[in-house]
């Protein structure tokens, strides 16, 4: 995903996809087990992806 965001030809589609994923993750309540699972899946994620997810969260009233 990080490579797709940084390449001009795929940036918009990757960004839209990441926005949908982030919205689905953060727009509902989750148990502590689910939050732990999401955190484990996010471990080692590319910096561009993490930054995009945090930007989306901040724009929508969430905190990274």
Buried (B, 14 or more C-beta within 10 A) or exposed (E): BBEBBBEEEBEEEBBEBBBEBBEEBBEEEEEEEEEEEEEEEEEEEBEBBBBBBBEBBEEEEBEE
